[in-house]
């Protein structure tokens, strides 16, 4: 029999006769018990927490008397259930013992093999259920806290950084000194990088382990997250095949969509945008269009004075993946960004 099938029990009993009787009962029980016996509360605390499944506690000990011993053991080993053994058959004391943290209350005169065996097994099961419930409640609270932090980051910090970046960028054409203009442009780039980092943090706070998200889920979350900076929610068209064919590049797709929409927010002065993600057998493609003022001085390499890192990142991502990147005017005006990479 494995050790996992054996219940270790700490018997805290100063009366030798009662201790011997309890040992014999546990030996005859259907459950396999490994009993460690101590005679006082101090020795019990020294033995804990150990790997005990339960504690059988006499309420009358040389160094402790009454219900205080339950609380003391609860401080030392809060995860180990306590079953009280006492010669006092008093319902009020029994209720008080349970209120102090005991899982059960047994009177020595009425206890037998089946009763003590059932009491210990039920105490272990109830305590296990209590711990699971506590863990679930803590997880729920953590999720609420994560959502609140993510909301605060998005609604205040990112928006403030975005507004500061836009203000600095508006000053660039007015700066004559090239050194100051370069430093200001670098500051705008740094703000872009900080916003991207914060967005990744917000995504992780919202969604936990993003490695389990499908490409569709990641792209949808990115599009919805960009709405605040854009002032509108872009329309989204997703080829249903990307979840099967492009799962290994899900993070890359979300990053590309985020960079492209950031460019729309910063430069396009648009009131509408569309994101399309599609895939065939060997390639995935992202197309972002808007109805704004058009690409203007932005060339196909993604470089423009004061444009920040976004378009340069798109070009680099495509180059690193042996893909392609193009930015130019849309068919009906505005800007059209096309990005693709092979599915290898």
SVG drawing of the C-alpha trace seen along z (x, -y; Angstrom):
<svg xmlns="http://www.w3.org/2000/svg" viewBox="-26 -77 48 81">
<polyline fill="none" stroke="black" stroke-width="0.4" points="0.0,0.0 1.3,-3.4 1.8,-6.2 -0.9,-8.2 -3.4,-5.6 -2.4,-6.1 -3.9,-8.9 -1.4,-10.3 -3.2,-11.4 -1.8,-13.5 -3.4,-12.3 -3.2,-14.9 -4.2,-13.1 -2.6,-13.2 -4.6,-10.2 -2.7,-7.0 -5.8,-4.8 -7.8,-7.1 -4.8,-7.3 -4.4,-3.5 -8.2,-3.1 -8.2,-5.6 -5.1,-3.9 -6.9,-0.5 -10.0,-2.0 -8.0,-3.5 -6.1,-0.2 -9.5,1.6 -10.9,-1.0 -11.4,-0.4 -9.1,-3.3 -5.4,-2.9 -4.1,-5.3 -0.5,-6.2 -0.9,-7.6 1.6,-9.9 0.8,-10.5 1.7,-13.5 0.6,-14.4 0.4,-18.2 -0.2,-21.2 3.4,-22.3 4.5,-18.9 1.6,-19.0 2.7,-22.5 6.2,-21.2 5.1,-18.2 3.0,-20.4 2.4,-21.1 4.1,-17.9 2.0,-15.9 -0.9,-15.1 -4.3,-14.5 -6.1,-15.4 -5.7,-16.1 -7.6,-14.3 -7.5,-16.8 -8.4,-16.3 -9.7,-19.6 -8.1,-18.9 -4.3,-19.0 -1.6,-19.8 -0.6,-23.0 -4.0,-24.0 -7.6,-23.7 -10.8,-24.4 -11.3,-25.8 -8.2,-28.0 -6.1,-24.9 -8.2,-24.7 -7.3,-28.2 -3.6,-27.6 -3.4,-24.6 -5.3,-26.5 -2.5,-29.2 0.2,-26.6 -1.4,-24.3 -4.4,-26.1 -4.8,-23.5 -5.0,-20.5 -8.6,-19.7 -9.2,-19.3 -11.6,-16.7 -12.3,-17.4 -12.3,-14.5 -13.7,-15.2 -15.4,-13.6 -17.9,-16.6 -21.1,-15.9 -22.3,-19.5 -24.0,-20.9 -23.0,-24.4 -19.4,-23.5 -19.6,-21.4 -21.1,-24.4 -18.4,-26.7 -15.7,-24.3 -17.0,-24.2 -17.2,-28.0 -13.5,-28.1 -12.5,-25.9 -13.0,-22.3 -14.5,-20.1 -16.2,-17.7 -16.9,-17.1 -16.8,-13.6 -17.5,-12.5 -15.2,-9.7 -18.1,-7.8 -20.1,-7.5 -17.3,-7.0 -16.6,-3.8 -14.5,-2.6 -17.0,-3.5 -17.7,-6.9 -14.1,-8.0 -13.2,-6.7 -16.1,-8.5 -15.4,-11.7 -11.8,-11.8 -12.6,-11.0 -15.4,-13.6 -13.2,-16.2 -10.4,-15.7 -13.0,-15.9 -14.6,-19.0 -11.3,-20.7 -10.2,-19.9 -13.5,-21.4 -13.0,-24.5 -9.5,-25.0 -10.7,-24.6 -13.5,-27.2 -10.9,-29.5 -8.6,-29.1 -11.5,-29.8 -12.5,-32.9 -8.9,-34.2 -8.6,-33.5 -11.9,-35.4 -10.6,-38.3 -7.3,-38.3 -9.2,-38.3 -11.3,-41.3 -8.1,-43.1 -6.4,-42.3 -9.4,-43.7 -9.5,-46.8 -5.7,-47.4 -6.0,-46.8 -8.9,-49.2 -7.1,-51.9 -3.9,-51.5 -5.9,-51.7 -8.3,-54.5 -5.7,-56.8 -2.1,-56.0 -2.2,-55.0 -4.5,-57.8 -2.2,-60.3 0.9,-59.0 -0.9,-59.0 -2.0,-62.6 1.5,-63.6 3.0,-61.9 0.6,-63.6 1.4,-67.0 5.1,-66.5 4.7,-65.3 2.7,-68.4 5.7,-70.5 8.2,-68.8 7.6,-70.9 8.1,-74.1 11.5,-73.1 14.4,-74.6 17.4,-73.3 18.1,-69.8 19.5,-68.5 16.4,-69.4 14.2,-68.1 16.0,-64.7 15.8,-64.5 12.1,-65.3 11.5,-62.7 13.4,-60.1 11.1,-61.0 8.1,-60.4 9.5,-57.0 10.1,-56.2 6.5,-57.0 5.4,-54.7 7.5,-51.9 6.0,-52.5 2.5,-52.4 3.2,-49.1 4.6,-47.7 1.7,-48.8 -0.7,-47.3 1.0,-44.0 0.7,-44.2 -3.0,-45.1 -3.5,-42.2 -1.9,-39.8 -3.9,-41.2 -7.1,-40.6 -6.4,-37.3 -3.8,-35.6 -1.6,-33.2 -2.0,-34.6 -0.3,-31.5 -3.6,-29.7 -5.5,-32.3 -6.4,-31.6 -5.3,-34.1 -8.9,-35.2 -9.2,-35.9 -5.9,-37.8 -6.7,-40.0 -10.3,-40.7 -8.9,-41.8 -6.4,-44.0 -9.0,-45.7 -11.3,-46.3 -8.4,-47.6 -7.5,-50.2 -11.0,-51.8 -10.2,-54.2 -7.2,-55.7 -9.0,-55.8 -12.3,-57.3 -14.2,-54.5 -14.2,-50.7 -12.7,-49.4 -14.7,-46.8 -13.0,-43.4 -13.0,-40.7 -11.2,-37.4 -10.7,-34.4 -11.9,-31.5 -9.0,-29.4 -6.4,-31.4 -7.1,-29.6 -6.1,-26.3 -3.3,-27.6 -1.8,-30.5 -1.9,-29.6 1.9,-29.6 2.0,-33.3 -0.9,-34.5 1.2,-36.9 2.8,-38.3 -0.7,-38.9 -1.9,-40.7 1.2,-42.9 0.9,-43.8 -2.7,-44.8 -1.9,-46.8 1.0,-48.7 -1.2,-49.4 -4.1,-50.8 -1.7,-52.9 -0.5,-54.5 -4.1,-55.2 -4.7,-56.8 -1.6,-59.0 -1.5,-60.1 -4.7,-59.4 -7.3,-61.7 -9.7,-59.0 -13.3,-58.4 -13.4,-54.7 -11.1,-51.8 -11.2,-48.2 -9.0,-45.3 -8.9,-42.2 -6.9,-39.1 -6.8,-36.2 -4.9,-33.1 -4.3,-30.6 -2.3,-27.4 1.1,-29.1 0.6,-32.7 -1.2,-35.0 -2.0,-38.6 -3.2,-41.6 -4.8,-44.6 -5.7,-47.8 -7.5,-50.6 -8.9,-53.9 -10.8,-56.9 -8.3,-59.5 -6.0,-62.0 -3.9,-59.5 -0.2,-58.4 1.1,-61.8 4.9,-61.9 5.2,-58.3 7.1,-56.2 6.8,-52.4 9.7,-51.7 7.5,-53.0 9.8,-56.0 8.5,-59.5 9.6,-62.4 8.2,-62.0 6.1,-59.0 7.4,-57.0 8.3,-53.3 5.1,-51.8 5.6,-51.6 9.3,-50.9 8.3,-48.0 5.9,-46.7 8.6,-46.8 11.1,-45.0 8.6,-42.3 7.9,-41.6 11.6,-41.5 12.5,-39.2 9.8,-36.8 10.7,-36.9 7.3,-38.6 6.2,-41.9 5.0,-45.3 3.5,-48.1 1.7,-51.4 0.0,-53.6 -3.3,-55.3 -6.5,-53.4 -8.8,-53.0 -11.4,-55.5 -8.9,-57.7 -7.3,-57.3 -4.4,-54.8 -4.0,-51.1 -1.5,-49.0 -0.7,-45.5 1.5,-43.1 2.1,-39.4 4.4,-36.6 4.8,-32.9 3.2,-30.2 6.2,-27.9"/>
</svg>
